[in-house]
Amino acid sequence: MYVESTEIGFDYLRDNLEKDPTQRRLLNRGLHYAIVDEADSVFIDEARTPMIMSQPNQDPIDKYVQYSAIVKTLQQSTKAKKVSK
């Protein structure tokens, strides 16, 4: 099988995002060896480009709705404060 270095890197990152180890596809296959063609390109040239994975945050957003309501009630101060240096 031929695979690009970035694809195997993203597969690895994707697997590590899985909380359930049984759902990790890449590591469940039992990798035994790899032949890396043009290793200098992979380990030196490609190393300068970070691989970033993101996923939607599952935290509830109720608190942001509450904060927005609070901010809308704030009023600007009528008293100017002098800042000394």
N, C-alpha and C positions, 0 to 999 in steps of 0.2 A: 504494500500500500504506500502511496506517496502522499505526503501532507506537508503543507507549508509550515514553517516554524511559528508563525503568528497564530495559525489555526490551532496547533497543539497547545500553545500557550493559553489561548482563550478557552479551550476545552478544559484545561487544568483549572483555570480561574472559575469557570462555570461550575465545575464539580465541587470546588471548595465553597461555593455559595449555598450548596445543598446542605440543609441541616440533618437530613436523614441519610446516613452512610449507604443505605441500600439503594438510594436513588442516584448515586454517583456513577455515571456511565464509564468514564475513562478509566478510573482506577479499579473498577470491578472486572475489567477484561484481563488483568494479569499481564501487564507489559513486562517483557523479558529482556529485550535489547532494541537498539535503534542504530541505524546508520545515518550519520549526519553529513549531508553533502554541503560543502563550502562552510565548514564550521566557523571559520574566521568571520564570515559575514554575519552568521547567526549570533555569535558570542561577542563580537566587537561592534560592528556597524549597527545591528538591530538593537543592541543593548541601550543605546542612547534614546530610544523611543519607548516611553513607558506604556505598558498594557494596562488599561483601566476598565474594570467592569463595574456597572452600577445596576441597581434594581430599585423599583419603587419602594418607598418607605411605607411600612405597614402600620405605623403608629397612627392613632386616631387624630384627626385634625380639629376636634371640638375646641381645644384650647385656643387655637388661632382665631376662630370665630369669636370667642369671648374676648380675646385681646383686641381684636378689631373694634368691637363694640365699645370697649373701654377707651381706646385711643380717640374715637369719634366724639367722646364727651369731654375731652381735655380742652382747656382754653389757654390761650397765651397770656402770660403774666403782663400786667400793666405797669409793673414797677421794673425799671431798668436797673440792673446791678452793675456797679463799676468794678472792673477787673483790674487789680493792681499788679504791676510787674516787678 
